[in-house]
Amino acid sequence: MSIQQVSFQECNAQFSKIFERVLKNHEVISVSKEFEQEVVILEAKEYSSLMETLYLLIIR
């Protein structure tokens, strides 16, 4: 899984396109605003899958 990086300004200007990229291509997008301020956008199904995997790894 590769993470595509975009700036906050780019995300703000093209949010609809970025949203569609995440859903259509199953991309993970990292949005950075300032030094060490980042958020990640990923499809909800992917997030749920990651959380389920993490849960299963922790309870073992």
PLY file of the C-alpha trace (Angstrom):
ply
format ascii 1.0
element vertex 60
property float x
property float y
property float z
element edge 59
property int vertex1
property int vertex2
end_header
0.00 0.00 0.00
1.60 3.24 -1.08
0.57 6.55 0.41
0.12 9.52 -1.89
1.01 12.87 -0.35
-0.77 16.15 -1.03
-0.64 19.53 0.63
-3.53 20.94 2.63
-3.98 23.62 -0.02
-4.23 21.03 -2.82
-6.64 18.92 -0.79
-8.77 21.96 -0.01
-8.91 22.99 -3.69
-9.50 19.47 -5.05
-11.26 17.62 -2.24
-13.94 16.14 -4.48
-11.34 14.68 -6.85
-9.24 13.34 -3.99
-12.34 11.80 -2.38
-13.15 10.03 -5.67
-9.54 8.81 -6.03
-9.70 7.23 -2.59
-12.96 5.47 -3.35
-12.28 4.47 -6.96
-8.61 3.49 -6.75
-8.44 2.49 -3.07
-5.69 5.07 -2.58
-4.47 6.28 0.77
-3.84 10.03 0.81
-1.67 11.83 3.35
-2.52 15.51 3.74
0.05 17.78 5.33
-0.68 21.28 6.58
2.33 22.37 8.56
5.48 20.77 9.87
4.52 17.49 11.55
0.78 18.07 11.01
-0.65 15.30 8.85
-3.88 13.41 8.47
-4.64 10.35 6.36
-7.68 9.83 4.17
-8.62 6.24 3.41
-11.75 4.35 2.50
-13.90 3.44 5.50
-13.86 -0.26 4.53
-10.05 -0.21 4.49
-10.00 1.47 7.91
-12.39 -1.14 9.33
-10.27 -3.93 7.91
-7.11 -2.48 9.45
-8.80 -2.06 12.84
-10.12 -5.63 12.76
-6.66 -6.97 11.90
-5.10 -4.90 14.68
-7.70 -6.15 17.15
-7.02 -9.77 16.19
-3.27 -9.29 16.56
-3.62 -7.67 19.98
-5.89 -10.32 21.55
-3.55 -13.19 20.61
0 1
1 2
2 3
3 4
4 5
5 6
6 7
7 8
8 9
9 10
10 11
11 12
12 13
13 14
14 15
15 16
16 17
17 18
18 19
19 20
20 21
21 22
22 23
23 24
24 25
25 26
26 27
27 28
28 29
29 30
30 31
31 32
32 33
33 34
34 35
35 36
36 37
37 38
38 39
39 40
40 41
41 42
42 43
43 44
44 45
45 46
46 47
47 48
48 49
49 50
50 51
51 52
52 53
53 54
54 55
55 56
56 57
57 58
58 59
